[in-house]
Amino acid sequence: MRASLPEPLRPLTSIGLNLRWTWDRRTVDLFRWIDPDAWDAADHDPIRMIGLVPRARLEELAEDGPFLSFLADVHADLDKYMSEPRWFGSRRASSPLSLVAYFSPEFALSEALPIYSGGLGVLAGDHLKAASDLGVPMAGVGLLYRQGYFRQRLNADGWQQELYPPLDPHAMPLTLLAGDDGAPLTVEVDLAGARCVAQIWRAQVGRVPLLLLDCDVEVNEPDERAVTDRLYGGATEHRLRQEIVLGIGGVRALEVAGFEPSVFHSNEGHAGFLGLERIRTLVQRDGLTFPEAVEAVRASSVFTTHTPVSAGIDVYGVDLMQQYFAAFAKECDVAFDDLMALGSAQRPDEPGAGERFNMAVMGLRLAGRSNAVSQLHGRVSRAMFSPLWPDVPEHEVPIASITNGVHASTWIGDKIAEVLARKLGRAWVGTGEARWERVADVPDAELWRAREKARAQLVYFVRARLRAQLLDRDVPEGDTGWTDEVFDPGILTIGFARRFAQYKRATLLLSDPERLKRLVLSPEQPVQIVFAGKAHPADDGGKELVRALVHLSSDPDVRGRIAFIEDYDMEAGRILTQGVDVWLNNPRRPLEACGTSGMKAALNGVLNCSILDGWWDECYDGRNGWAIGGAETYDDPEYQDRVDARSLFAVLEREIVPRFYDRSEGPVPRRWVERMKASIAGLSPYVTAARMVRQYVDELYAPAAQQGVSLAASGHERARALAAWKRAVRAAWDDVAVLDVEGDVVPSELGEDRRVAATVRLGRLTPDDVCVQLVHGSVGANGELVEHALAELRPGPWADGVCTYSGTFTAAAAGLYGYTVRIVPAHRDLITRMDLGLVTWA
């Protein structure tokens, strides 16, 4: 049951059901006006809050002229937001991109909708919000977990306890989708012979609908009702069942809800089975063969990998896959082993092939376009997945990079937003585009006042949270008075908040306790540090890190300067990234795929102090923050930790602390503000999700939509032809060879053209089936080509399966210069020349 509203207040429901309020300050002000205590008690969920407000208060507001005027203004602004032209609108008429279906296992939109655990969910939520701001046509697909992710509580010893309070979707900003007959819309999936029905909830994220599948329906048996119980909960089989519902059920949910995507985007491998469902549909509905359907699906699919280590990828054994997908393979008219091959990391002829099904491998094979989430992560991913393309040079493995970004309006604080709006205008938060150099013109004192206000807000938040934590542990109220003195609004404040995976090294500062104590207890230049984060329920190593920090923060000597905040969520994330002075990030390089928390901090004028990993590796310029150590990595992790810890302490002691407390030019620390301005001006245009989504549209979505349309035309004629061509090329490739290469080898001047000719055996193929490339560049110490360039050679006479190719190149550098020739497949519908992974070298 939802509370009924007096007629004049009815717009509150439509406003509350559109999650645009999560990034629109005026809408939040509207809800706070109703009842600020109920707003906080409802965890900032307007739908739940309305049910907590006394009827008398609602009736009073229904006759409150100023409130009704503000309500009408907010409602009109929402209507305008939903209908006015946006960035993508100017492209829509000429673009084949009609709708992107964005699949993710978690979405962080608000603490009021706790279906997220960490960075992957934050990225997904910010992706939808930025798409809404830009007018990009998109629909999200996820799962509605009836217990969400766990709530964190710490016992007296600091050991993490997991609580799973049930969620009531009827008291959340969600709508249960129904058909024409009024009954809930449902989809059905097969789970190893068991029928599993999922109903569909809709969250409206600005302009973007998000469909959430929910298996907790009465027609299901208990095991199937529990499929969507917890985010990342349960054992391996439970995870597989969730991913079947997300991928296969998600595609079916889009269809029954009336959505027709032109592009499907899988955010990590968890939703990868969406590709299999699309293949099954094409086989059964349109009569394509399995290989033909694969080509049609790949053309319009995008896959994003977030994992820099193999251990972080979901992998399933053949027996489990046989149990759940043997019948599915028959529906696709394909042998089960061929279905398994989509997720096999090995070649079919290698020992162990087909024994393990890797979700990321399937994601890469069923998506024509794939990307990593930072430039460094792109290099790591190309190395990690290079065995899938064994003949392809590692740097040419077809995995691109689009660095993550964060949704500015969600994460930027009120005070700094006001300062930036005065110089940049208010439009920048939606598009990310602004004349950022104007930040230099902001008066130092004005920017510093905004920083001081944000730090003071953080201090009050820390005190309130610490007191609440103690009371939750049944500490007598009289023993909590010390929390009123915790932290100081005028002291340099460092923040560290993220998932407590061991590679993130939350306790790196604890490697030298005495040195740390000298930092925080310095009488002239003290430091205070706030920590927050959750360890995965199964990660005892991560829980030990939490306990170590809790013990440290409980030490009477430092408990006024070091704090651990329980139950890290989006609210805590906002306040911390807005309120600290320095954002600390010290993972083991290169294990941080991107690390967007530091981006949120940068938008707020907070300076990053980080290992050169993830996004910081490509954005640090020596003026916009600090780097911990360099790009060196060591095989011994303990030695690496010691080296990085020494570097971290040195940066804090020699650079950060003295700069913050330098008041030689008055009460404002001019050198600190100078670095703040460099950070805001230099990083803000790059770290926004608006920039990220524009890149996805231009580099991945629009090309995928265009190719999807082309291959689907005329009964999938080009998809069928491409599948047949690939089959023929693979069968004939062993006969392809470079027989001879001739060219000038005498010294020459820079800029002088050099001629090359190559004799190539094509066997059963024709010159139209291949591209012969000249690879040229400087020669390294081991005889390898470095920083090489490519030139396409032109075919000449062709007879008896042999063809002569020729061309020219110009040496780009002095010194020893070399070249070679290679052959790669060529077809108008190949997404990249490395698509098949076939390369023959001279």
Secondary structure as UniProt FT lines:
FT   HELIX           7..9
FT   HELIX           11..17
FT   HELIX           19..22
FT   HELIX           25..34
FT   HELIX           36..41
FT   TURN            42..44
FT   HELIX           46..52
FT   HELIX           55..61
FT   TURN            62..63
FT   HELIX           65..83
FT   TURN            87..88
FT   HELIX           89..92
FT   TURN            93..94
FT   STRAND          100..103
FT   TURN            111..112
FT   HELIX           119..134
FT   STRAND          138..143
FT   STRAND          151..154
FT   TURN            156..157
FT   STRAND          160..163
FT   HELIX           169..171
FT   STRAND          175..176
FT   TURN            180..181
FT   STRAND          186..191
FT   TURN            192..193
FT   STRAND          194..205
FT   TURN            206..207
FT   STRAND          208..214
FT   TURN            218..219
FT   HELIX           222..225
FT   TURN            226..228
FT   TURN            231..232
FT   HELIX           236..244
FT   HELIX           245..249
FT   HELIX           250..256
FT   TURN            257..258
FT   STRAND          263..267
FT   HELIX           269..271
FT   HELIX           273..286
FT   HELIX           290..299
FT   STRAND          301..304
FT   HELIX           310..312
FT   STRAND          315..317
FT   HELIX           318..331
FT   TURN            332..333
FT   HELIX           336..341
FT   TURN            342..343
FT   TURN            348..349
FT   TURN            351..354
FT   STRAND          356..358
FT   HELIX           359..366
FT   STRAND          369..372
FT   HELIX           375..384
FT   HELIX           386..388
FT   TURN            390..391
FT   HELIX           394..396
FT   STRAND          400..401
FT   HELIX           408..411
FT   HELIX           414..424
FT   TURN            426..427
FT   HELIX           428..431
FT   HELIX           436..441
FT   HELIX           444..472
FT   TURN            473..474
FT   HELIX           477..479
FT   HELIX           481..485
FT   TURN            489..490
FT   STRAND          492..497
FT   HELIX           502..504
FT   TURN            506..507
FT   HELIX           508..511
FT   HELIX           513..520
FT   STRAND          527..532
FT   TURN            537..538
FT   HELIX           540..554
FT   TURN            556..561
FT   STRAND          562..565
FT   HELIX           570..579
FT   STRAND          582..585
FT   TURN            589..590
FT   HELIX           597..603
FT   TURN            604..605
FT   STRAND          607..611
FT   HELIX           614..619
FT   STRAND          625..628
FT   HELIX           637..651
FT   HELIX           652..656
FT   HELIX           657..660
FT   TURN            664..665
FT   HELIX           670..687
FT   HELIX           689..695
FT   HELIX           696..701
FT   HELIX           702..732
FT   HELIX           733..735
FT   STRAND          737..743
FT   TURN            750..751
FT   STRAND          753..761
FT   TURN            763..764
FT   HELIX           767..769
FT   STRAND          770..779
FT   TURN            781..782
FT   STRAND          785..792
FT   STRAND          794..799
FT   TURN            800..801
FT   STRAND          802..810
FT   STRAND          817..825
FT   TURN            828..829
FT   TURN            833..836
FT   STRAND          840..841
//
